[in-house]
């Protein structure tokens, strides 16, 4: 999930997705302890997703407006003459 996607969710969706992600993270941690975890990288992804969701929730609580960054085009230093 990208932060831009998280900003498009409603408040209730954010809370629900955060709850689901935390529950899935808990279940994967149990699988890791029992040795049944197939995809360990998923733990890291979920941890970051929860952080993104919490960031958006915090931004909204503080009424912050975040402008999205626009990718800059590479400058042509060597223009054809």
N, C-alpha and C positions, 0 to 999 in steps of 0.2 A: 504494500500500500504506500502511496506517495502522500506527502503532507497536503498537496493540493486536493487530492481525493477526499481526505479527511475533513478539509474545510468545507466541502460541499454537503456534508451530512447535516441533518438537523440535530438539535441538542439531545433528543431522546435516542436517535440512532447512534450518536457518539457514545452515550452511556451504555447502550445495549452492546455495541461492538466491543467496547472496553471490557465489559463483563464477560463476554464470550471469549475474548482473547486471553484474559486472565485465567479463565476456567481451562481452556485448552493448554495454556502454559503449565498449569498445575498438573494436568493429566500427563503431559509429556515428561515433566520432571519425575513423576512416579514411574513412568515407563523407563526412564533413564536409570533410575535406581535399581530396577529389577533386571536391567540389561535387555529390555525388549524394544528399545528405541531404534527405529529404522533410519530416521533422518535427523541427526543431531543439529543440523543447521537451522531447522525449523524453530528451535528454542531461541536462537539469536534473532531471527526474523520477528517472532512474536514479542520478544522483549522490546524491540525497536518500534513495533506497531503500537504497543501499549503506550510507549513514551510519546509517540506522535499524537495519539488520541488525547492523552492527558495534556499535551501542549495546546491543542486546539481548544479543549475545554477551558483551560486556564486563560487563553487569549480572550475567549468570549466572556468569561467571568470578569476580567479586567477591562473589557470593552476596548481591546486593542484592534486596530485595523492593520493588516499586513498586506503590503503590495507584493504581487508576485514578480519575481525577477524575469527580465526579458533577456534571452540569450543574445549576445552581441555577435554580429557578423565579423569574421576576420577581415582586418584592413588589408587592402592591396597596397603594399609598400612599393612594389615594382609594377607600376602601371605601364602598359604598352604605349610606346610613342609613335 
